[in-house]
Amino acid sequence: MVENKNLYACKDHIEVALDDYINFEENAPYMVEVSDEEQVVCSYCEQKAKYKLLS
Ligand SMILES: [Zn+2]
């Protein structure tokens, strides 16, 4: 994972994303819901992201 890169996750991958984040950062992320205006895709699949993980 690139440092300071935000992780995005759809509802199916939020648990994987949280695990990955904690493994890499050794810290719990700040999780925010992605608004409908933001066109971002999940970091694990092609679906629209629903959550964003911030440090
Ligand atoms: Zn996904």
mmCIF file of the protein (N, C-alpha, C, O) and its ligand, coordinates in Angstrom:
data_MODEL
# 
_entry.id   MODEL 
# 
loop_
_entity.id 
_entity.type 
_entity.pdbx_number_of_molecules 
1 polymer     1 
2 non-polymer 1 
# 
_entity_poly.entity_id                      1 
_entity_poly.type                           'polypeptide(L)' 
_entity_poly.nstd_linkage                   no 
_entity_poly.nstd_monomer                   no 
_entity_poly.pdbx_seq_one_letter_code       MVENKNLYACKDHIEVALDDYINFEENAPYMVEVSDEEQVVCSYCEQKAKYKLLS 
_entity_poly.pdbx_seq_one_letter_code_can   MVENKNLYACKDHIEVALDDYINFEENAPYMVEVSDEEQVVCSYCEQKAKYKLLS 
_entity_poly.pdbx_strand_id                 A 
# 
loop_
_entity_poly_seq.entity_id 
_entity_poly_seq.num 
_entity_poly_seq.mon_id 
_entity_poly_seq.hetero 
1 1  MET n 
1 2  VAL n 
1 3  GLU n 
1 4  ASN n 
1 5  LYS n 
1 6  ASN n 
1 7  LEU n 
1 8  TYR n 
1 9  ALA n 
1 10 CYS n 
1 11 LYS n 
1 12 ASP n 
1 13 HIS n 
1 14 ILE n 
1 15 GLU n 
1 16 VAL n 
1 17 ALA n 
1 18 LEU n 
1 19 ASP n 
1 20 ASP n 
1 21 TYR n 
1 22 ILE n 
1 23 ASN n 
1 24 PHE n 
1 25 GLU n 
1 26 GLU n 
1 27 ASN n 
1 28 ALA n 
1 29 PRO n 
1 30 TYR n 
1 31 MET n 
1 32 VAL n 
1 33 GLU n 
1 34 VAL n 
1 35 SER n 
1 36 ASP n 
1 37 GLU n 
1 38 GLU n 
1 39 GLN n 
1 40 VAL n 
1 41 VAL n 
1 42 CYS n 
1 43 SER n 
1 44 TYR n 
1 45 CYS n 
1 46 GLU n 
1 47 GLN n 
1 48 LYS n 
1 49 ALA n 
1 50 LYS n 
1 51 TYR n 
1 52 LYS n 
1 53 LEU n 
1 54 LEU n 
1 55 SER n 
# 
loop_
_struct_asym.id 
_struct_asym.entity_id 
A 1 
B 2 
# 
loop_
_chem_comp.id 
_chem_comp.type 
_chem_comp.mon_nstd_flag 
ALA 'L-peptide linking' y 
ASN 'L-peptide linking' y 
ASP 'L-peptide linking' y 
CYS 'L-peptide linking' y 
GLN 'L-peptide linking' y 
GLU 'L-peptide linking' y 
HIS 'L-peptide linking' y 
ILE 'L-peptide linking' y 
LEU 'L-peptide linking' y 
LYS 'L-peptide linking' y 
MET 'L-peptide linking' y 
PHE 'L-peptide linking' y 
PRO 'L-peptide linking' y 
SER 'L-peptide linking' y 
TYR 'L-peptide linking' y 
VAL 'L-peptide linking' y 
ZN  non-polymer         . 
# 
_pdbx_entity_nonpoly.entity_id   2 
_pdbx_entity_nonpoly.name        ? 
_pdbx_entity_nonpoly.comp_id     ZN 
# 
_pdbx_nonpoly_scheme.asym_id         B 
_pdbx_nonpoly_scheme.entity_id       2 
_pdbx_nonpoly_scheme.mon_id          ZN 
_pdbx_nonpoly_scheme.ndb_seq_num     1 
_pdbx_nonpoly_scheme.pdb_seq_num     101 
_pdbx_nonpoly_scheme.auth_seq_num    101 
_pdbx_nonpoly_scheme.pdb_mon_id      ZN 
_pdbx_nonpoly_scheme.auth_mon_id     ZN 
_pdbx_nonpoly_scheme.pdb_strand_id   A 
_pdbx_nonpoly_scheme.pdb_ins_code    . 
# 
loop_
_atom_site.group_PDB 
_atom_site.id 
_atom_site.type_symbol 
_atom_site.label_atom_id 
_atom_site.label_alt_id 
_atom_site.label_comp_id 
_atom_site.label_asym_id 
_atom_site.label_entity_id 
_atom_site.label_seq_id 
_atom_site.pdbx_PDB_ins_code 
_atom_site.Cartn_x 
_atom_site.Cartn_y 
_atom_site.Cartn_z 
_atom_site.occupancy 
_atom_site.B_iso_or_equiv 
_atom_site.pdbx_formal_charge 
_atom_site.auth_seq_id 
_atom_site.auth_comp_id 
_atom_site.auth_asym_id 
_atom_site.auth_atom_id 
_atom_site.pdbx_PDB_model_num 
ATOM   1   N  N  . MET A 1 1  ? 0.854   -1.200 0.000  1.00 0.00 ? 1   MET A N  1 
ATOM   2   C  CA . MET A 1 1  ? 0.000   0.000  0.000  1.00 0.00 ? 1   MET A CA 1 
ATOM   3   C  C  . MET A 1 1  ? 0.891   1.253  0.000  1.00 0.00 ? 1   MET A C  1 
ATOM   4   O  O  . MET A 1 1  ? 1.891   1.335  0.714  1.00 0.00 ? 1   MET A O  1 
ATOM   5   N  N  . VAL A 1 2  ? 0.498   2.191  -0.805 1.00 0.00 ? 2   VAL A N  1 
ATOM   6   C  CA . VAL A 1 2  ? 1.225   3.461  -0.863 1.00 0.00 ? 2   VAL A CA 1 
ATOM   7   C  C  . VAL A 1 2  ? 0.889   4.274  0.378  1.00 0.00 ? 2   VAL A C  1 
ATOM   8   O  O  . VAL A 1 2  ? -0.263  4.347  0.804  1.00 0.00 ? 2   VAL A O  1 
ATOM   9   N  N  . GLU A 1 3  ? 1.889   4.863  0.927  1.00 0.00 ? 3   GLU A N  1 
ATOM   10  C  CA . GLU A 1 3  ? 1.673   5.656  2.136  1.00 0.00 ? 3   GLU A CA 1 
ATOM   11  C  C  . GLU A 1 3  ? 0.752   6.839  1.858  1.00 0.00 ? 3   GLU A C  1 
ATOM   12  O  O  . GLU A 1 3  ? 0.857   7.497  0.823  1.00 0.00 ? 3   GLU A O  1 
ATOM   13  N  N  . ASN A 1 4  ? -0.122  7.087  2.771  1.00 0.00 ? 4   ASN A N  1 
ATOM   14  C  CA . ASN A 1 4  ? -1.061  8.209  2.685  1.00 0.00 ? 4   ASN A CA 1 
ATOM   15  C  C  . ASN A 1 4  ? -2.107  8.064  1.581  1.00 0.00 ? 4   ASN A C  1 
ATOM   16  O  O  . ASN A 1 4  ? -2.850  9.002  1.293  1.00 0.00 ? 4   ASN A O  1 
ATOM   17  N  N  . LYS A 1 5  ? -2.157  6.902  0.977  1.00 0.00 ? 5   LYS A N  1 
ATOM   18  C  CA . LYS A 1 5  ? -3.185  6.702  -0.035 1.00 0.00 ? 5   LYS A CA 1 
ATOM   19  C  C  . LYS A 1 5  ? -4.476  6.305  0.667  1.00 0.00 ? 5   LYS A C  1 
ATOM   20  O  O  . LYS A 1 5  ? -4.479  5.420  1.523  1.00 0.00 ? 5   LYS A O  1 
ATOM   21  N  N  . ASN A 1 6  ? -5.562  6.957  0.305  1.00 0.00 ? 6   ASN A N  1 
ATOM   22  C  CA . ASN A 1 6  ? -6.843  6.599  0.886  1.00 0.00 ? 6   ASN A CA 1 
ATOM   23  C  C  . ASN A 1 6  ? -7.308  5.257  0.349  1.00 0.00 ? 6   ASN A C  1 
ATOM   24  O  O  . ASN A 1 6  ? -7.117  4.935  -0.824 1.00 0.00 ? 6   ASN A O  1 
ATOM   25  N  N  . LEU A 1 7  ? -7.907  4.502  1.209  1.00 0.00 ? 7   LEU A N  1 
ATOM   26  C  CA . LEU A 1 7  ? -8.496  3.229  0.817  1.00 0.00 ? 7   LEU A CA 1 
ATOM   27  C  C  . LEU A 1 7  ? -9.991  3.428  0.644  1.00 0.00 ? 7   LEU A C  1 
ATOM   28  O  O  . LEU A 1 7  ? -10.643 4.087  1.455  1.00 0.00 ? 7   LEU A O  1 
ATOM   29  N  N  . TYR A 1 8  ? -10.526 2.848  -0.425 1.00 0.00 ? 8   TYR A N  1 
ATOM   30  C  CA . TYR A 1 8  ? -11.964 2.920  -0.654 1.00 0.00 ? 8   TYR A CA 1 
ATOM   31  C  C  . TYR A 1 8  ? -12.536 1.523  -0.633 1.00 0.00 ? 8   TYR A C  1 
ATOM   32  O  O  . TYR A 1 8  ? -11.884 0.569  -1.057 1.00 0.00 ? 8   TYR A O  1 
ATOM   33  N  N  . ALA A 1 9  ? -13.747 1.403  -0.143 1.00 0.00 ? 9   ALA A N  1 
ATOM   34  C  CA . ALA A 1 9  ? -14.363 0.088  -0.077 1.00 0.00 ? 9   ALA A CA 1 
ATOM   35  C  C  . ALA A 1 9  ? -15.867 0.166  -0.311 1.00 0.00 ? 9   ALA A C  1 
ATOM   36  O  O  . ALA A 1 9  ? -16.540 1.083  0.160  1.00 0.00 ? 9   ALA A O  1 
ATOM   37  N  N  . CYS A 1 10 ? -16.371 -0.805 -1.040 1.00 0.00 ? 10  CYS A N  1 
ATOM   38  C  CA . CYS A 1 10 ? -17.814 -0.964 -1.168 1.00 0.00 ? 10  CYS A CA 1 
ATOM   39  C  C  . CYS A 1 10 ? -18.302 -1.708 0.072  1.00 0.00 ? 10  CYS A C  1 
ATOM   40  O  O  . CYS A 1 10 ? -17.513 -2.072 0.944  1.00 0.00 ? 10  CYS A O  1 
ATOM   41  N  N  . LYS A 1 11 ? -19.622 -1.930 0.138  1.00 0.00 ? 11  LYS A N  1 
ATOM   42  C  CA . LYS A 1 11 ? -20.154 -2.579 1.344  1.00 0.00 ? 11  LYS A CA 1 
ATOM   43  C  C  . LYS A 1 11 ? -19.670 -4.018 1.478  1.00 0.00 ? 11  LYS A C  1 
ATOM   44  O  O  . LYS A 1 11 ? -19.640 -4.562 2.582  1.00 0.00 ? 11  LYS A O  1 
ATOM   45  N  N  . ASP A 1 12 ? -19.289 -4.643 0.353  1.00 0.00 ? 12  ASP A N  1 
ATOM   46  C  CA . ASP A 1 12 ? -18.815 -6.026 0.402  1.00 0.00 ? 12  ASP A CA 1 
ATOM   47  C  C  . ASP A 1 12 ? -17.372 -6.136 0.884  1.00 0.00 ? 12  ASP A C  1 
ATOM   48  O  O  . ASP A 1 12 ? -16.956 -7.191 1.362  1.00 0.00 ? 12  ASP A O  1 
ATOM   49  N  N  . HIS A 1 13 ? -16.618 -5.067 0.762  1.00 0.00 ? 13  HIS A N  1 
ATOM   50  C  CA . HIS A 1 13 ? -15.182 -5.148 1.044  1.00 0.00 ? 13  HIS A CA 1 
ATOM   51  C  C  . HIS A 1 13 ? -14.730 -4.284 2.207  1.00 0.00 ? 13  HIS A C  1 
ATOM   52  O  O  . HIS A 1 13 ? -13.532 -4.135 2.448  1.00 0.00 ? 13  HIS A O  1 
ATOM   53  N  N  . ILE A 1 14 ? -15.676 -3.722 2.919  1.00 0.00 ? 14  ILE A N  1 
ATOM   54  C  CA . ILE A 1 14 ? -15.274 -2.828 4.001  1.00 0.00 ? 14  ILE A CA 1 
ATOM   55  C  C  . ILE A 1 14 ? -14.498 -3.583 5.089  1.00 0.00 ? 14  ILE A C  1 
ATOM   56  O  O  . ILE A 1 14 ? -13.569 -3.036 5.685  1.00 0.00 ? 14  ILE A O  1 
ATOM   57  N  N  . GLU A 1 15 ? -14.881 -4.833 5.344  1.00 0.00 ? 15  GLU A N  1 
ATOM   58  C  CA . GLU A 1 15 ? -14.172 -5.582 6.392  1.00 0.00 ? 15  GLU A CA 1 
ATOM   59  C  C  . GLU A 1 15 ? -12.750 -5.919 5.962  1.00 0.00 ? 15  GLU A C  1 
ATOM   60  O  O  . GLU A 1 15 ? -11.821 -5.851 6.767  1.00 0.00 ? 15  GLU A O  1 
ATOM   61  N  N  . VAL A 1 16 ? -12.580 -6.286 4.689  1.00 0.00 ? 16  VAL A N  1 
ATOM   62  C  CA . VAL A 1 16 ? -11.243 -6.554 4.158  1.00 0.00 ? 16  VAL A CA 1 
ATOM   63  C  C  . VAL A 1 16 ? -10.395 -5.288 4.219  1.00 0.00 ? 16  VAL A C  1 
ATOM   64  O  O  . VAL A 1 16 ? -9.228  -5.322 4.607  1.00 0.00 ? 16  VAL A O  1 
ATOM   65  N  N  . ALA A 1 17 ? -10.998 -4.182 3.831  1.00 0.00 ? 17  ALA A N  1 
ATOM   66  C  CA . ALA A 1 17 ? -10.276 -2.915 3.821  1.00 0.00 ? 17  ALA A CA 1 
ATOM   67  C  C  . ALA A 1 17 ? -9.833  -2.530 5.232  1.00 0.00 ? 17  ALA A C  1 
ATOM   68  O  O  . ALA A 1 17 ? -8.711  -2.065 5.433  1.00 0.00 ? 17  ALA A O  1 
ATOM   69  N  N  . LEU A 1 18 ? -10.717 -2.727 6.197  1.00 0.00 ? 18  LEU A N  1 
ATOM   70  C  CA . LEU A 1 18 ? -10.359 -2.412 7.581  1.00 0.00 ? 18  LEU A CA 1 
ATOM   71  C  C  . LEU A 1 18 ? -9.200  -3.285 8.056  1.00 0.00 ? 18  LEU A C  1 
ATOM   72  O  O  . LEU A 1 18 ? -8.267  -2.798 8.694  1.00 0.00 ? 18  LEU A O  1 
ATOM   73  N  N  . ASP A 1 19 ? -9.266  -4.575 7.741  1.00 0.00 ? 19  ASP A N  1 
ATOM   74  C  CA . ASP A 1 19 ? -8.174  -5.487 8.126  1.00 0.00 ? 19  ASP A CA 1 
ATOM   75  C  C  . ASP A 1 19 ? -6.860  -5.052 7.486  1.00 0.00 ? 19  ASP A C  1 
ATOM   76  O  O  . ASP A 1 19 ? -5.832  -4.976 8.159  1.00 0.00 ? 19  ASP A O  1 
ATOM   77  N  N  . ASP A 1 20 ? -6.895  -4.769 6.187  1.00 0.00 ? 20  ASP A N  1 
ATOM   78  C  CA . ASP A 1 20 ? -5.697  -4.336 5.477  1.00 0.00 ? 20  ASP A CA 1 
ATOM   79  C  C  . ASP A 1 20 ? -5.138  -3.059 6.074  1.00 0.00 ? 20  ASP A C  1 
ATOM   80  O  O  . ASP A 1 20 ? -3.936  -2.930 6.308  1.00 0.00 ? 20  ASP A O  1 
ATOM   81  N  N  . TYR A 1 21 ? -6.021  -2.142 6.309  1.00 0.00 ? 21  TYR A N  1 
ATOM   82  C  CA . TYR A 1 21 ? -5.581  -0.859 6.844  1.00 0.00 ? 21  TYR A CA 1 
ATOM   83  C  C  . TYR A 1 21 ? -4.866  -1.051 8.177  1.00 0.00 ? 21  TYR A C  1 
ATOM   84  O  O  . TYR A 1 21 ? -3.783  -0.512 8.401  1.00 0.00 ? 21  TYR A O  1 
ATOM   85  N  N  . ILE A 1 22 ? -5.487  -1.823 9.050  1.00 0.00 ? 22  ILE A N  1 
ATOM   86  C  CA . ILE A 1 22 ? -4.920  -2.023 10.384 1.00 0.00 ? 22  ILE A CA 1 
ATOM   87  C  C  . ILE A 1 22 ? -3.600  -2.784 10.305 1.00 0.00 ? 22  ILE A C  1 
ATOM   88  O  O  . ILE A 1 22 ? -2.675  -2.507 11.068 1.00 0.00 ? 22  ILE A O  1 
ATOM   89  N  N  . ASN A 1 23 ? -3.511  -3.754 9.371  1.00 0.00 ? 23  ASN A N  1 
ATOM   90  C  CA . ASN A 1 23 ? -2.265  -4.490 9.191  1.00 0.00 ? 23  ASN A CA 1 
ATOM   91  C  C  . ASN A 1 23 ? -1.119  -3.587 8.751  1.00 0.00 ? 23  ASN A C  1 
ATOM   92  O  O  . ASN A 1 23 ? 0.009   -3.723 9.225  1.00 0.00 ? 23  ASN A O  1 
ATOM   93  N  N  . PHE A 1 24 ? -1.420  -2.656 7.833  1.00 0.00 ? 24  PHE A N  1 
ATOM   94  C  CA . PHE A 1 24 ? -0.371  -1.794 7.306  1.00 0.00 ? 24  PHE A CA 1 
ATOM   95  C  C  . PHE A 1 24 ? -0.056  -0.638 8.233  1.00 0.00 ? 24  PHE A C  1 
ATOM   96  O  O  . PHE A 1 24 ? 1.110   -0.309 8.453  1.00 0.00 ? 24  PHE A O  1 
ATOM   97  N  N  . GLU A 1 25 ? -1.085  -0.026 8.773  1.00 0.00 ? 25  GLU A N  1 
ATOM   98  C  CA . GLU A 1 25 ? -0.897  1.197  9.551  1.00 0.00 ? 25  GLU A CA 1 
ATOM   99  C  C  . GLU A 1 25 ? -0.756  0.928  11.039 1.00 0.00 ? 25  GLU A C  1 
ATOM   100 O  O  . GLU A 1 25 ? -0.296  1.785  11.794 1.00 0.00 ? 25  GLU A O  1 
ATOM   101 N  N  . GLU A 1 26 ? -1.158  -0.277 11.460 1.00 0.00 ? 26  GLU A N  1 
ATOM   102 C  CA . GLU A 1 26 ? -1.146  -0.627 12.879 1.00 0.00 ? 26  GLU A CA 1 
ATOM   103 C  C  . GLU A 1 26 ? -1.921  0.407  13.691 1.00 0.00 ? 26  GLU A C  1 
ATOM   104 O  O  . GLU A 1 26 ? -1.535  0.779  14.799 1.00 0.00 ? 26  GLU A O  1 
ATOM   105 N  N  . ASN A 1 27 ? -2.998  0.845  13.117 1.00 0.00 ? 27  ASN A N  1 
ATOM   106 C  CA . ASN A 1 27 ? -3.838  1.863  13.724 1.00 0.00 ? 27  ASN A CA 1 
ATOM   107 C  C  . ASN A 1 27 ? -5.218  1.743  13.122 1.00 0.00 ? 27  ASN A C  1 
ATOM   108 O  O  . ASN A 1 27 ? -5.355  1.367  11.958 1.00 0.00 ? 27  ASN A O  1 
ATOM   109 N  N  . ALA A 1 28 ? -6.222  2.050  13.876 1.00 0.00 ? 28  ALA A N  1 
ATOM   110 C  CA . ALA A 1 28 ? -7.569  2.019  13.323 1.00 0.00 ? 28  ALA A CA 1 
ATOM   111 C  C  . ALA A 1 28 ? -7.821  3.264  12.481 1.00 0.00 ? 28  ALA A C  1 
ATOM   112 O  O  . ALA A 1 28 ? -7.475  4.373  12.891 1.00 0.00 ? 28  ALA A O  1 
ATOM   113 N  N  . PRO A 1 29 ? -8.412  3.088  11.325 1.00 0.00 ? 29  PRO A N  1 
ATOM   114 C  CA . PRO A 1 29 ? -8.684  4.244  10.471 1.00 0.00 ? 29  PRO A CA 1 
ATOM   115 C  C  . PRO A 1 29 ? -9.928  4.997  10.905 1.00 0.00 ? 29  PRO A C  1 
ATOM   116 O  O  . PRO A 1 29 ? -10.736 4.515  11.699 1.00 0.00 ? 29  PRO A O  1 
ATOM   117 N  N  . TYR A 1 30 ? -10.048 6.175  10.364 1.00 0.00 ? 30  TYR A N  1 
ATOM   118 C  CA . TYR A 1 30 ? -11.256 6.972  10.491 1.00 0.00 ? 30  TYR A CA 1 
ATOM   119 C  C  . TYR A 1 30 ? -12.099 6.653  9.260  1.00 0.00 ? 30  TYR A C  1 
ATOM   120 O  O  . TYR A 1 30 ? -11.671 6.889  8.129  1.00 0.00 ? 30  TYR A O  1 
ATOM   121 N  N  . MET A 1 31 ? -13.289 6.119  9.482  1.00 0.00 ? 31  MET A N  1 
ATOM   122 C  CA . MET A 1 31 ? -14.110 5.659  8.371  1.00 0.00 ? 31  MET A CA 1 
ATOM   123 C  C  . MET A 1 31 ? -15.215 6.664  8.078  1.00 0.00 ? 31  MET A C  1 
ATOM   124 O  O  . MET A 1 31 ? -15.983 7.028  8.968  1.00 0.00 ? 31  MET A O  1 
ATOM   125 N  N  . VAL A 1 32 ? -15.292 7.108  6.839  1.00 0.00 ? 32  VAL A N  1 
ATOM   126 C  CA . VAL A 1 32 ? -16.356 8.034  6.458  1.00 0.00 ? 32  VAL A CA 1 
ATOM   127 C  C  . VAL A 1 32 ? -17.131 7.464  5.279  1.00 0.00 ? 32  VAL A C  1 
ATOM   128 O  O  . VAL A 1 32 ? -16.575 6.740  4.452  1.00 0.00 ? 32  VAL A O  1 
ATOM   129 N  N  . GLU A 1 33 ? -18.399 7.788  5.206  1.00 0.00 ? 33  GLU A N  1 
ATOM   130 C  CA . GLU A 1 33 ? -19.202 7.367  4.062  1.00 0.00 ? 33  GLU A CA 1 
ATOM   131 C  C  . GLU A 1 33 ? -18.922 8.279  2.880  1.00 0.00 ? 33  GLU A C  1 
ATOM   132 O  O  . GLU A 1 33 ? -18.806 9.496  3.017  1.00 0.00 ? 33  GLU A O  1 
ATOM   133 N  N  . VAL A 1 34 ? -18.821 7.663  1.733  1.00 0.00 ? 34  VAL A N  1 
ATOM   134 C  CA . VAL A 1 34 ? -18.594 8.420  0.512  1.00 0.00 ? 34  VAL A CA 1 
ATOM   135 C  C  . VAL A 1 34 ? -19.929 8.978  0.036  1.00 0.00 ? 34  VAL A C  1 
ATOM   136 O  O  . VAL A 1 34 ? -20.925 8.256  -0.013 1.00 0.00 ? 34  VAL A O  1 
ATOM   137 N  N  . SER A 1 35 ? -19.950 10.244 -0.308 1.00 0.00 ? 35  SER A N  1 
ATOM   138 C  CA . SER A 1 35 ? -21.193 10.840 -0.792 1.00 0.00 ? 35  SER A CA 1 
ATOM   139 C  C  . SER A 1 35 ? -21.473 10.388 -2.217 1.00 0.00 ? 35  SER A C  1 
ATOM   140 O  O  . SER A 1 35 ? -20.576 9.924  -2.920 1.00 0.00 ? 35  SER A O  1 
ATOM   141 N  N  . ASP A 1 36 ? -22.723 10.528 -2.636 1.00 0.00 ? 36  ASP A N  1 
ATOM   142 C  CA . ASP A 1 36 ? -23.112 10.085 -3.970 1.00 0.00 ? 36  ASP A CA 1 
ATOM   143 C  C  . ASP A 1 36 ? -22.439 10.887 -5.072 1.00 0.00 ? 36  ASP A C  1 
ATOM   144 O  O  . ASP A 1 36 ? -22.296 10.396 -6.192 1.00 0.00 ? 36  ASP A O  1 
ATOM   145 N  N  . GLU A 1 37 ? -22.026 12.103 -4.776 1.00 0.00 ? 37  GLU A N  1 
ATOM   146 C  CA . GLU A 1 37 ? -21.381 12.930 -5.800 1.00 0.00 ? 37  GLU A CA 1 
ATOM   147 C  C  . GLU A 1 37 ? -19.971 12.449 -6.116 1.00 0.00 ? 37  GLU A C  1 
ATOM   148 O  O  . GLU A 1 37 ? -19.476 12.664 -7.223 1.00 0.00 ? 37  GLU A O  1 
ATOM   149 N  N  . GLU A 1 38 ? -19.329 11.807 -5.162 1.00 0.00 ? 38  GLU A N  1 
ATOM   150 C  CA . GLU A 1 38 ? -17.961 11.344 -5.374 1.00 0.00 ? 38  GLU A CA 1 
ATOM   151 C  C  . GLU A 1 38 ? -17.952 10.081 -6.225 1.00 0.00 ? 38  GLU A C  1 
ATOM   152 O  O  . GLU A 1 38 ? -18.559 9.073  -5.863 1.00 0.00 ? 38  GLU A O  1 
ATOM   153 N  N  . GLN A 1 39 ? -17.271 10.144 -7.339 1.00 0.00 ? 39  GLN A N  1 
ATOM   154 C  CA . GLN A 1 39 ? -17.202 8.983  -8.238 1.00 0.00 ? 39  GLN A CA 1 
ATOM   155 C  C  . GLN A 1 39 ? -15.933 8.204  -7.949 1.00 0.00 ? 39  GLN A C  1 
ATOM   156 O  O  . GLN A 1 39 ? -14.934 8.334  -8.656 1.00 0.00 ? 39  GLN A O  1 
ATOM   157 N  N  . VAL A 1 40 ? -15.981 7.400  -6.913 1.00 0.00 ? 40  VAL A N  1 
ATOM   158 C  CA . VAL A 1 40 ? -14.815 6.596  -6.554 1.00 0.00 ? 40  VAL A CA 1 
ATOM   159 C  C  . VAL A 1 40 ? -15.210 5.132  -6.531 1.00 0.00 ? 40  VAL A C  1 
ATOM   160 O  O  . VAL A 1 40 ? -16.323 4.781  -6.139 1.00 0.00 ? 40  VAL A O  1 
ATOM   161 N  N  . VAL A 1 41 ? -14.294 4.291  -6.950 1.00 0.00 ? 41  VAL A N  1 
ATOM   162 C  CA . VAL A 1 41 ? -14.569 2.860  -6.948 1.00 0.00 ? 41  VAL A CA 1 
ATOM   163 C  C  . VAL A 1 41 ? -13.821 2.190  -5.806 1.00 0.00 ? 41  VAL A C  1 
ATOM   164 O  O  . VAL A 1 41 ? -12.791 2.670  -5.331 1.00 0.00 ? 41  VAL A O  1 
ATOM   165 N  N  . CYS A 1 42 ? -14.373 1.078  -5.391 1.00 0.00 ? 42  CYS A N  1 
ATOM   166 C  CA . CYS A 1 42 ? -13.777 0.234  -4.367 1.00 0.00 ? 42  CYS A CA 1 
ATOM   167 C  C  . CYS A 1 42 ? -12.345 -0.136 -4.756 1.00 0.00 ? 42  CYS A C  1 
ATOM   168 O  O  . CYS A 1 42 ? -12.054 -0.363 -5.930 1.00 0.00 ? 42  CYS A O  1 
ATOM   169 N  N  . SER A 1 43 ? -11.456 -0.195 -3.766 1.00 0.00 ? 43  SER A N  1 
ATOM   170 C  CA . SER A 1 43 ? -10.074 -0.585 -4.022 1.00 0.00 ? 43  SER A CA 1 
ATOM   171 C  C  . SER A 1 43 ? -9.942  -2.082 -4.280 1.00 0.00 ? 43  SER A C  1 
ATOM   172 O  O  . SER A 1 43 ? -8.859  -2.544 -4.642 1.00 0.00 ? 43  SER A O  1 
ATOM   173 N  N  . TYR A 1 44 ? -11.007 -2.844 -4.105 1.00 0.00 ? 44  TYR A N  1 
ATOM   174 C  CA . TYR A 1 44 ? -10.943 -4.300 -4.221 1.00 0.00 ? 44  TYR A CA 1 
ATOM   175 C  C  . TYR A 1 44 ? -11.793 -4.864 -5.355 1.00 0.00 ? 44  TYR A C  1 
ATOM   176 O  O  . TYR A 1 44 ? -11.631 -6.025 -5.732 1.00 0.00 ? 44  TYR A O  1 
ATOM   177 N  N  . CYS A 1 45 ? -12.690 -4.059 -5.897 1.00 0.00 ? 45  CYS A N  1 
ATOM   178 C  CA . CYS A 1 45 ? -13.519 -4.517 -7.003 1.00 0.00 ? 45  CYS A CA 1 
ATOM   179 C  C  . CYS A 1 45 ? -13.954 -3.307 -7.829 1.00 0.00 ? 45  CYS A C  1 
ATOM   180 O  O  . CYS A 1 45 ? -13.421 -2.211 -7.653 1.00 0.00 ? 45  CYS A O  1 
ATOM   181 N  N  . GLU A 1 46 ? -14.904 -3.498 -8.714 1.00 0.00 ? 46  GLU A N  1 
ATOM   182 C  CA . GLU A 1 46 ? -15.295 -2.435 -9.640 1.00 0.00 ? 46  GLU A CA 1 
ATOM   183 C  C  . GLU A 1 46 ? -16.532 -1.678 -9.180 1.00 0.00 ? 46  GLU A C  1 
ATOM   184 O  O  . GLU A 1 46 ? -17.009 -0.785 -9.880 1.00 0.00 ? 46  GLU A O  1 
ATOM   185 N  N  . GLN A 1 47 ? -17.042 -2.020 -8.039 1.00 0.00 ? 47  GLN A N  1 
ATOM   186 C  CA . GLN A 1 47 ? -18.247 -1.344 -7.571 1.00 0.00 ? 47  GLN A CA 1 
ATOM   187 C  C  . GLN A 1 47 ? -17.936 0.065  -7.069 1.00 0.00 ? 47  GLN A C  1 
ATOM   188 O  O  . GLN A 1 47 ? -16.795 0.394  -6.744 1.00 0.00 ? 47  GLN A O  1 
ATOM   189 N  N  . LYS A 1 48 ? -18.966 0.867  -7.017 1.00 0.00 ? 48  LYS A N  1 
ATOM   190 C  CA . LYS A 1 48 ? -18.812 2.193  -6.433 1.00 0.00 ? 48  LYS A CA 1 
ATOM   191 C  C  . LYS A 1 48 ? -18.479 2.056  -4.943 1.00 0.00 ? 48  LYS A C  1 
ATOM   192 O  O  . LYS A 1 48 ? -19.094 1.265  -4.228 1.00 0.00 ? 48  LYS A O  1 
ATOM   193 N  N  . ALA A 1 49 ? -17.513 2.827  -4.496 1.00 0.00 ? 49  ALA A N  1 
ATOM   194 C  CA . ALA A 1 49 ? -17.134 2.760  -3.095 1.00 0.00 ? 49  ALA A CA 1 
ATOM   195 C  C  . ALA A 1 49 ? -18.203 3.390  -2.218 1.00 0.00 ? 49  ALA A C  1 
ATOM   196 O  O  . ALA A 1 49 ? -18.828 4.382  -2.591 1.00 0.00 ? 49  ALA A O  1 
ATOM   197 N  N  . LYS A 1 50 ? -18.400 2.804  -1.058 1.00 0.00 ? 50  LYS A N  1 
ATOM   198 C  CA . LYS A 1 50 ? -19.359 3.341  -0.106 1.00 0.00 ? 50  LYS A CA 1 
ATOM   199 C  C  . LYS A 1 50 ? -18.651 3.959  1.097  1.00 0.00 ? 50  LYS A C  1 
ATOM   200 O  O  . LYS A 1 50 ? -19.193 4.836  1.769  1.00 0.00 ? 50  LYS A O  1 
ATOM   201 N  N  . TYR A 1 51 ? -17.444 3.492  1.355  1.00 0.00 ? 51  TYR A N  1 
ATOM   202 C  CA . TYR A 1 51 ? -16.696 3.995  2.513  1.00 0.00 ? 51  TYR A CA 1 
ATOM   203 C  C  . TYR A 1 51 ? -15.291 4.399  2.109  1.00 0.00 ? 51  TYR A C  1 
ATOM   204 O  O  . TYR A 1 51 ? -14.715 3.866  1.162  1.00 0.00 ? 51  TYR A O  1 
ATOM   205 N  N  . LYS A 1 52 ? -14.760 5.348  2.846  1.00 0.00 ? 52  LYS A N  1 
ATOM   206 C  CA . LYS A 1 52 ? -13.409 5.836  2.646  1.00 0.00 ? 52  LYS A CA 1 
ATOM   207 C  C  . LYS A 1 52 ? -12.697 5.717  3.985  1.00 0.00 ? 52  LYS A C  1 
ATOM   208 O  O  . LYS A 1 52 ? -13.243 6.084  5.026  1.00 0.00 ? 52  LYS A O  1 
ATOM   209 N  N  . LEU A 1 53 ? -11.466 5.198  3.949  1.00 0.00 ? 53  LEU A N  1 
ATOM   210 C  CA . LEU A 1 53 ? -10.696 5.047  5.176  1.00 0.00 ? 53  LEU A CA 1 
ATOM   211 C  C  . LEU A 1 53 ? -9.578  6.076  5.211  1.00 0.00 ? 53  LEU A C  1 
ATOM   212 O  O  . LEU A 1 53 ? -8.741  6.138  4.310  1.00 0.00 ? 53  LEU A O  1 
ATOM   213 N  N  . LEU A 1 54 ? -9.578  6.869  6.247  1.00 0.00 ? 54  LEU A N  1 
ATOM   214 C  CA . LEU A 1 54 ? -8.587  7.930  6.403  1.00 0.00 ? 54  LEU A CA 1 
ATOM   215 C  C  . LEU A 1 54 ? -7.766  7.680  7.648  1.00 0.00 ? 54  LEU A C  1 
ATOM   216 O  O  . LEU A 1 54 ? -8.213  7.013  8.582  1.00 0.00 ? 54  LEU A O  1 
ATOM   217 N  N  . SER A 1 55 ? -6.570  8.216  7.652  1.00 0.00 ? 55  SER A N  1 
ATOM   218 C  CA . SER A 1 55 ? -5.730  8.063  8.845  1.00 0.00 ? 55  SER A CA 1 
ATOM   219 C  C  . SER A 1 55 ? -6.068  9.116  9.882  1.00 0.00 ? 55  SER A C  1 
ATOM   220 O  O  . SER A 1 55 ? -5.462  9.143  10.954 1.00 0.00 ? 55  SER A O  1 
HETATM 221 ZN ZN . ZN  B 2 .  ? -15.547 -3.980 -3.363 1.00 0.00 2 101 ZN  A ZN 1 
# 
